[in-house]
Amino acid sequence: MAQNHFSVAGSTSLHEVSPGGRIHIVGVCGVAMAQLAVALTERGYQVSGSDREFYDPMGALLKSSPVTLCKGYKRENVPQDVALVVIANAMFYDNPEVQLVEEKNLPYTSFPQILGEVLIGDRHSIVVCGTHGKSTTTALIASVLHRVGREPSYFIGGMCEDLPKSLCVGEGVVSVVEGDEYHSAFYARVPKFNFYRAKTAIINAIEFDHADIYPQIEDVVFEFRKLIKDVPADGRVICCTDYPLLSALVDEMRDEVQCQLLTFGKGEACDYRLQSRVQKGKEQIVQIVSKELGHVELRIPLMGEYNALNAIATLAALSETGLTAAEVNEHLAHYQSVKRRQQVRYDQKGLVLIEDFAHHPTAVVGTVEAVREAYPQKKLWAVFEPRSNTSRRKVFQKQYESAFDKADEVILAKVTSSSRMNDDVELIDVGELAETIDGSGTHCRAIPTTTEIEEILLAEVGHNDVIVLMSNGSFGGLPASLQAALEKRD
């Protein structure tokens, strides 16, 4: 069959589905999609969904909901009277349910398109974008709005301990959504944030990432340039100019746009300037000089400079919604983080185990430095799995060589090719990388299996050590397995 059936223009709006109509979701068990499925049932739709497996925590959520679940992808999973099929961005044209949509000319849409309708609508849309810090900044904003009783709508690409769920359709007039630049669907090769109609856009960083869909950094910059142009004249774009590409883009576009362009970072000219910060264990005190608000002090229970910048972006966004700096500070001080973002999984008898999502070299540097700063007297183990479609490529090998400089011990996990990678993609050479890091003075080993990594850690870590596990995937179940083994051992 020809693959030109699907297009953004050919998508169907949720508004065209009658109340109580049937909606089927292809790829339902993702963090975002599972919660969207449940939200649709709460709006009265009859929802079914298929996936290869139904792993917790989303599996448990779906199984306790009215959503009808289908294991595996089969044509018969799609109800005959379906009114709309939602196609996850991990699905491809060769999926049998996707092909049925074409054969029978069934109405279809993508996750960001339907999210924009359900969760954003005509609310003041705050969209958090950029290479780094999206989930944490989105969660910080949603948490403060939730705590002050604004009843926000929000979507966070992770499980936030501070909120009842990661996707919520609230009664308030503000929505805050994590908007990444990854493609929306196999047929909608545009960033998800294109569908979120930002009135306030935060761009935390621009660096090269997603090499599987953006061949060059210029392609990434092009999408963020379009995002800034699309913000209405009465909106604002909040950019971290500590990143050269983003700083240059702001300078280039100041005379092209009517919306307010605000900057934050360490530079003297920033509208919100990070003046100083003091880390006290897992909490830090951040001093900010703002052209809008004057001098502001924030206390945040998060480690590292990059989280201080995430908090500054939060302050800049929330000031537009009418919240005072004092209100923001009061509620940020009680924030509980997104799981797998500096998540402390174990802290007993002086031994600490942290799990983090870091995978881009800049994020790895930030995480390692943050943990070192918070635990200056402990031996720091940095355990890293290059898992994303970009981090496992050779393109970042040189940058990883210095990413672990603040660690005492480094363990690198095996890299495998993605099922969707071309055979000619050159993977990072973990063995060579380990030799280079070790030769620079930081003890480093390349270990082929997570079982062996766990055995090494259990045999060698002591009670004045901190372990940080970094991966944007499951890391072969190592975080949970190691936590359980430490609890049993100690």
N, C-alpha and C positions, 0 to 999 in steps of 0.2 A: 504493500500500500504506500501511496505517497505520504510524505510527512508534512505536508503543507496545510493540513486541515486545522491545526491548532494555531491560535494567535491571541494576543491580548484583546484585540478588537472583537474577536469572536466569542469572548467569555460572556457568561451570563451573570447578571447581578442577583444577589440574594433577594432583592426587592421583587423579583419576578417569580419567586417561589411562594406559593399559597401558604397561609398559616397551617401548620401541621403537615406540610409536605415532606417527602422523603429526600434525605441528603445522604450520599455515600462518600466516604473519605478513603482515598487510596494512599496508604501510608499513615495510619492513624495513631501510631504509638510513640511519635516524637513528643518531646516536652511541650512544644507549642501546640501541635495538632491535637493531641489528646485532650488538652484543656479547652481548645476551641470546640471539639466535638461535644464535650459536656456542656459548654455554654450554649451551644445550639439546642440541645435537648431542653435546657432551662427556658429557652424561648419558645418551646412547644413543637419543635421539628422532630420528626422521626429519623434518627441518625443510625447509620451502620458504618462499619469501618473495617478495613483489612490491613494486615501487616504480616511480616514473616514470623515474628515472635512478639510476645507481650510481656516484656521485661518490666520489673518494678523500677521506679515507683509509678510510672505511668500505666503499667499493666494493671496494678492494683486499683488505681483510680478508675480506669475504664471498666474493669470487671464489677465495680461497685456502682456503676452508673447505668442508665437505661440504654446506652449505646450497644447495638448488636454487633458482636465481634466475629470476624472471619479470619482464621489462620491460613496464611498463604494467599497468593494472588491468583484468582480464578475468575473467569468470565461470569460464572453463575453467582458470584458474590454480589454483583451489582443488581439491586432490585429492579424488576421489570417496570415498575411505575416510578422509577427514580426521577426527581425533579431537578436535581443538581448533583454533579460529581465534583468533589474537591480533590485536586491532584497535588500531592506533596512535592517539594522541590527535589527530593531524592529519587523520585520516580522518573523513568525514561520511556521513550516511545515503545520499547519492546515489551513493556508490561502488558499482560493480556487484558487487564481491566481498562487500561488506557486505550488499547486498540479497539475494544468494544465501544468505547465512547465515540470513536471515529466512525466505526461501521454503522452504528445506529443513530449517529448524529445527536448524541445526548448532550444536554446543557452541561457546561463545565466551568470551573474557575480554579484559581490558585490560592494558597494560604494568604499571602499578603493582600490580595484583592478582597477576599472575604473578611479579613481582619479589619481592613480599612472601613468596611461597611458596618460591621458589628460593633467594633470597639471605639472607632474614632468618630465616624459620622460628622456632625457639625460642631464637635467639641474643639476647644483650643488644643491643638495637637503639638505636643512636645516630642520631637523625634531625636533620639540619641544615636549618633553615627560615629564612624571613624575606625581606624585599625585596632585601637586598644580601648579598653575601659567601658564598653557599651553596656554590658550587663550590670556592672557595679553602679555606674552612674544612673542608669534607668531605675535600679532598685533604690538608690538613695533618694531620688526625686519622688518616686511612688510612695516610699516609706514615710517621708515627711508629710506629703499630702494626706496620706491615710491617717497618720497620727493626729493631725490638726482637724480631722473631720471633714475634709473636702470631698470625700467619696470619689476618688479618681477612678477612671478606667486605665488599665495598664497591661502591658505585656513585657515580660522579662524572659530572656532566653536562658533561664536557669531557675533552680528552686531557691527562693529567698526565704530564709528563716524568719524574717521580720514581717512577712505578709501571709495571709491565709492561703493564697495560691499565687501562681505566676502569671495568670491571665484572668483579668477581672473586668467585667462590664459594670461600672459604677453609675451612680445617679448624678455625679458632679459634672461640672462644665469643662474639666480638664482631662485630657488623656496623655499618657506618656508611654512611648513605645520604643523598644530597641529596634533600630533600623539598620540592618547590615547591608553591605554592598554586594553580597552574594546573589547569584541569579535567583529569580522568583520561581521559575519552573523551567522544564526543558524547552518549552515553547515561548517562555517569557524571559529572554536573556537580558534582563534589566534588573538593577538592584531592587531589593524589597522596599527600600525607603522611598522609591518612586510612587508607591501607592498610599503613602501615609500622610500626604498633604500637610507638611510641616508648617506651622506658624512660628514655632520656635525650633530651630535646628541646632543641635550641639554637634560639633565635629572635634572629637578629642585628639585625633592624630590622622595623618596620612602617611603611610609607608607601603612599600610593595608587599602584597599578600595575594592569596587566591591565584597562584600562578596557573592553576588549571583552567581559569576562565579569563584572566587578564594577562596577555602575553607581555605587556610592557607597563611600566609605572605610569606612562602618559595615559593609558587606558583607564587607570584607576582615578587619576586626577580629573579626567574628562567627566566622570560620573559625579564627582563632588562639585565640580563647577556647575553642572546642570542642577544639582540639588540646591545650591545657593541661589541660582537664578529663579528657581521656582518658588522661593519663599516670598509671600506677599509683601507689599510695601509697608503694612502695619505690623510686620513680624520682625524677628531678630535671628541672626545667626551668630553663634558663640563658638569661637575657634581658639584652639591652643596653638599659639605661634612659637612654641618651643620646637615644633617640628618644621624644618626648613621648607618642605613642599607646601605645607598648609600656610605658613607665613607668606610665602611668595604668592599663593593663590589669593589670599586676602588683599595683599597690596595690588594685585592685578585687577581685582573686581570691585574695589571701593567706588570707582566712578561708573560702574556698569549697573549697579543694583540700587533700588530705592529702599530696601529694608535696612534695618540697623545692623551693622557689623560690629560685634564686640569681640575683644581678644582677652585671653587669659594665659598665664604662664609666668615664667621667671623674669622676663624682659622688663626693663624700666618703663617702656611705653605701653605696656598692657593695661587694658581697662580694669582688669582684675589681676593684680600682681601678687604672686606668692613671695612674700617678704622674708619669712623665716618659718621654720618648723622644728619642733622638738619631739623626738620619739621617746615615749616612756613606756617600755614594754610593748604591749600590743595596741596602745593608744597613742595618738599624737596630738599636739597642740599646734594649730596652723594660724599664722598671722598673715592677713591679707590687706592690701591697700587697694581700695576700689574708687574709681572716679565717680561711680554712682552712689556708693554707700559709705565712703570714708574708710576708716580703719575697722576691720572686722576680725574677731578671733573665733575660730571653730575648733571644737574638740571632737575628734572622730576616733572610734574604736577600730582603726584599720592601720596597717603597716605600710610604710613606703611613700616616697615622693609622688609616685603616680596616683596613689589614692588621695593624697592631698589635692592634686589637680582635679581629680574626679569630684571631690567635694566642692571645689571652687566653681566648677561648671554647674553643679547643683545649685549653689547659691545664686549664680547669675541667672539661671533659668527661673528659679522660684521667685526672684525679686519681681519678675514681670507678672506673676500671678497675684501679687499683693501681699505676699508674706514678708515679714521683717527679718533682718539678719538675726535678731535675737530668737525669733521663732525657729528659724532654720537651725541655728546652733543648738537650741534646747532639744530638738528632736533628733538631730544627727548624732548627738552624744549617746543615744540609746539604740542606735542602729545595730541590727544583726545581719551578718553578711549573707551573700548568695553562696549556696553550697558549691564547693570546688573552686572558690575564689578565696584563697588564704583560709580554707576551712581547717580548723584544728580538730583532728579526728581523735587524738590521744594526747594526754598531758598528765603523766603520772611519774612521781619519784624523779623528777628532773629530766625525763625523756619526753620529747615533743614530736608528734607526727602531724605534718601539715599536707593537705592536698590542694593543688592549684591547677588552674586551667592553662597556664602559660605554655605557649608553643612557638610563637614568633620570637626571634632572637632578642628583640627589644623587650618583650614581655618577660623572657627568661632572665635577662639582666635585672629588670626591675624587681622581679620576685626574689631572686637570690640576694640582691642588695637589701631589700626590705626585711627579709628574714634575718640576715646578718645584723642589721641595725637594731632589730627588736631583741635579738639574742646574742649580744656581742661576746659573751663569755663561753658560749657553747660551741662544740664541734659541729660544723654544718655539713650535712650530707645532701647533695643535690642529685636527685634521681630523675632522669629525663627520658621520655619516650617521644621521638619525632613521629607524630601520628597524622597530622593534617596533610592534605594533598600538597601543600606548599612546604611545610617543615620537613617532610621526608625527602624533598628534592635536593639536589646538589647546590642549588642556587644560594642557599644560606650557610653552606659549610664553613666558609671563612669567618662569617660573623659569629657562629657558635664557638669558634676557637677561644674567644675572649669572654664569652657570656657567663662563664662559671668562675671567674677570677676570685670572687669573694667566698667561694666554697672551700672547704677543707678536703672533702672527698666527693668525687663525681662518679656516678654510674650511668652509662648510656645503654638504652635498650635497643634490641634488634629492630631494623627497619624492613618493612615488607612493602611490596607494590600494592597499590589500590586496584581493585577489580576494574575500575573505570579509567585507569591510567594507560596511556599508550605505551607500547613495549619499548619505544625509543627514549622514554623519560629516564634521565640519569638520576639515580638515587644517591642520597648522602652516604658517604663511606664512614660508617660508625667506627670501625676499627682504626682507620686512619685518623679520624677526629680524636679518638681516645688517646692515641699515641702523641698527637700534637699537644693536647691539653696536659697530658702527663709530663711531656718534655718541657712544658713551660713552668712547671713547679707545683701544679695542683694534681694530686694523685687521682688518676682516672682509669676506669675499666669499662670495656664494652662487654656486656653480658647477654647471651642470646635469649634466655627465657626469663619470664617473671618468677617462675619457681626458684631459679638459681639466684635471682636478685633478692628475693625474700630470705633465702637461706643465708646469704652473705650478710644482710642487714641484721638478722636475728643473732648471727654469730659474732658480729663485730661492733654493733652500736652499744654505747654505754649510757649511764644515767646522767651525763652532762652533754647529751647530744640532741640535735634537732634535725629531723629528716623532712625534706620537702620533696614530694612526688609531683612531677609536672607532666601533664598530658592533656590534650583536648579530647581524648577518648577514654575508654574504660581501663586502659593500662593492664589489660588481661585480668582484671579483678584484683590487682595488687593492693590498692588502698584499703579495701574492706578486709582482705585476707591478712594483710600485715597488721592492721588494727586488732583483729581478733587474736592473732598469734601473740602480739604484745600484751594484750589484756590477760591472756591465759598464762603467759610466762611470768608476768609481774604481779 
